[in-house]
Every structure is written in C-alpha cells, then in structure tokens.
Amino acid sequence: MLSSNMNYVNKKEILNRLLQNKKGFKRYHSSELARTLKEVYLDEGKEQFLQYIKRIPQRYLGETLLELPEYIKYEALEELTVKELACAVGGLDSDDAADLMQDIKDVSYEKEQQILSKLDDEDAREIEALNLYTQEQAGSLMQTELFDANIDEPIKNAIKRLKELKNEGNLENTLTKVFLNR
C-alpha cells in the first residue's frame, strides 16, 4: 500500500519497481497510483509524469486516469495515443468507460471519435448510451453489465455461471444485488 504518510522517495521507488515487475500492480488501488503520479507531476513536471503514465500496463491505465485530478488527467489524455486510450477504455466497466470517454471528449472530440471506432460495437453503443445522461442524472452512474438468474434455476447453477463470468473477465464488480420474486 502506498500510504499517504510514506515519503515521496519511497513511493516513487515502489512505483519504479512496479513498472519493472508489472504483476505487482494488482496489489495497489488506482487511487494510490494516481496520488503518487500527481506527486511526480508536481515535483518533477509534466514530462516525467508522462513517462510514468506511458509505462503503466493497459489493464490499470484506465482506472488510474480516472483517479487523477482533471488538470493532470487532461495532460495525459492529450499525450496518450488513440490505441493506448482505446485499450484503457476497453478494460473498464461500462460506467467508468463512459466517464473516461467524456473526459477524452472534453480534451478532443476527434480523439473520442477515433477511440469509439476502435472499440467493439457493443462497448461503443453502451458508452454512447450512458453518455446521453447528464452528470446530474442517475443514468450517468449506471453500469450496463448485468448478471441475472431465473427463479427456477438452482442456486448452485447460478453461482457456477456467476463464477464463470467473473473468471472470464466478463463480469468484474458485483457490488449491488437485487432480488425480485415473481
């Protein structure tokens, strides 16, 4: 954990080790990485910050970008390529992907359109549908990923399907559960 009371040198050392052995990224939350990257930006400048951002594995880049303050995030969005951003967006849940695409659109409409064209059709449609809502509307907070089970389905089978979807990476966060009867 990149504790807030760790000194900057220690955090940067951990960040450097992570970039050498990328398997360690899963132990850290994107907000911790973003906090350290913000310190790099403030202490060492934009160029050093961008060097670190470009080395973050695609799997973690999207969530890390979302955690950055806007003025720093926009610098990264301007600098990252369409391919890098498309990979980052593609790895996010639908609501986070829509948020990041809105940020990209704020920086460059053309880049946003290029990224949408690189995503698979279903992801692009979901993002466009979620971005129809304003930030003040509940729809802007929704995720389109859904797991449902039939009332007549044995619980054992539903749990097995849920585990398979999670293991395949098709369903990551199942934070909210809603149970309905007929």
C-alpha positions in Angstrom: 0.0 0.0 0.0 1.3 3.5 -0.9 0.4 5.1 2.4 -0.2 8.8 2.4 2.4 9.2 5.3 5.1 7.5 3.2 7.7 9.9 1.9 7.8 10.7 -1.8 11.1 9.0 -2.4 9.7 5.7 -1.1 6.5 5.9 -3.1 8.5 6.7 -6.3 10.8 3.7 -5.5 7.8 1.4 -5.3 6.3 2.9 -8.5 9.6 2.2 -10.3 9.7 -1.4 -9.0 6.1 -1.8 -10.1 6.9 -0.7 -13.6 9.7 -3.2 -13.8 7.6 -6.1 -12.4 4.1 -5.3 -13.6 2.5 -8.2 -11.7 2.6 -6.1 -8.5 0.1 -3.6 -9.8 -2.8 -5.7 -8.7 -1.8 -5.1 -5.0 -2.3 -1.3 -5.3 -5.5 0.7 -5.8 -5.7 3.0 -8.7 -6.2 6.0 -6.3 -2.9 5.2 -4.6 -1.1 5.1 -8.0 -2.8 8.3 -9.1 -1.8 10.1 -5.8 1.8 9.1 -6.4 1.7 10.2 -10.1 0.2 13.5 -9.0 3.3 14.0 -6.8 5.6 13.1 -9.7 3.7 15.7 -11.8 4.0 18.4 -9.1 7.6 17.7 -8.1 9.2 16.6 -11.3 7.0 18.1 -14.0 4.8 17.0 -16.9 7.5 15.2 -18.9 8.5 12.9 -16.1 4.8 12.3 -15.2 4.0 11.4 -18.9 7.0 8.9 -18.9 5.4 7.1 -16.0 1.9 7.2 -17.4 3.0 5.7 -20.7 4.6 2.7 -18.8 1.5 1.8 -16.8 0.1 -1.5 -18.0 -3.1 -1.0 -20.1 -5.1 -3.1 -17.6 -4.5 -0.5 -14.9 -4.3 2.7 -17.0 -8.0 3.5 -17.3 -8.7 3.3 -13.6 -5.6 5.3 -12.8 -6.5 8.0 -15.2 -10.0 8.3 -13.7 -8.4 8.9 -10.3 -6.2 11.8 -11.4 -7.2 15.4 -10.9 -8.7 16.8 -14.1 -5.9 19.2 -14.9 -3.3 16.3 -14.8 -5.6 13.8 -16.4 -6.2 16.1 -19.4 -2.4 16.4 -19.9 -2.2 12.6 -20.1 -5.3 12.3 -22.4 -3.7 14.7 -24.8 -0.4 12.8 -24.9 -1.6 9.1 -24.9 -2.3 7.6 -28.3 -5.7 6.6 -29.6 -4.6 2.9 -29.4 -3.4 3.3 -25.8 -6.6 5.0 -24.8 -8.8 2.5 -26.6 -7.1 -0.3 -24.7 -7.6 1.6 -21.4 -11.2 2.3 -22.1 -11.9 -1.2 -23.2 -10.7 -2.6 -19.9 -13.1 -0.6 -17.8 -16.6 -1.3 -16.6 -19.2 0.5 -18.7 -19.9 3.4 -16.3 -16.2 4.1 -15.9 -15.6 3.7 -19.6 -18.3 6.3 -20.3 -16.7 8.7 -17.7 -13.3 8.4 -19.3 -14.7 8.8 -22.8 -16.4 12.0 -21.6 -13.1 13.3 -20.3 -11.4 12.4 -23.6 -14.2 14.2 -25.5 -13.6 17.3 -23.3 -10.0 17.2 -24.5 -10.6 16.3 -28.1 -13.8 15.3 -29.9 -11.8 13.9 -32.8 -9.8 11.6 -30.5 -13.0 10.5 -28.8 -14.5 9.5 -32.1 -11.3 7.7 -33.2 -11.4 5.7 -29.9 -15.0 4.8 -30.3 -14.3 3.4 -33.7 -11.6 1.2 -32.2 -13.8 -0.3 -29.6 -16.0 -3.3 -30.3 -19.5 -2.3 -31.4 -21.2 -3.3 -28.1 -18.8 -1.3 -25.9 -19.2 1.7 -28.2 -23.0 1.5 -28.1 -23.0 1.2 -24.2 -20.7 4.2 -23.8 -22.8 6.3 -26.2 -26.0 5.3 -24.4 -24.6 6.1 -20.9 -23.2 9.4 -22.2 -26.7 10.5 -23.2 -27.4 11.2 -19.5 -26.1 14.3 -17.8 -23.9 14.1 -14.7 -26.9 15.1 -12.6 -29.0 12.2 -13.8 -28.9 8.7 -12.2 -28.4 7.1 -15.6 -24.9 8.5 -15.8 -24.0 6.3 -12.8 -25.3 3.1 -14.2 -23.4 0.1 -15.4 -24.7 -2.0 -18.2 -23.1 -5.2 -17.0 -25.8 -7.5 -15.5 -26.0 -10.9 -14.1 -29.4 -12.4 -13.8 -30.7 -15.8 -12.6 -34.0 -17.3 -13.3 -36.2 -18.0 -10.2 -36.5 -21.7 -11.3 -32.7 -22.1 -11.7 -31.0 -24.0 -9.0 -28.8 -21.6 -6.9 -25.8 -23.9 -7.4 -26.1 -23.4 -11.2 -26.5 -19.6 -10.9 -23.4 -19.4 -8.7 -21.4 -21.5 -11.1 -22.4 -19.2 -14.0 -21.5 -16.2 -12.0 -18.1 -17.6 -11.1 -17.5 -18.5 -14.8 -18.4 -14.9 -15.9 -16.1 -13.4 -13.3 -13.2 -15.8 -14.2 -13.6 -15.0 -17.9 -13.5 -11.3 -17.1 -17.0 -10.6 -18.4 -18.3 -9.5 -15.0 -16.0 -7.8 -12.5 -17.9 -5.9 -9.9 -21.0 -7.4 -8.5 -21.4 -4.8 -5.7 -25.2 -4.4 -6.0 -27.6 -7.3 -5.8 -31.3 -7.0 -6.4 -33.6 -9.9 -5.7 -37.1 -10.0 -7.2 -39.8 -12.5 -6.8 -42.5 -13.1 -9.4 
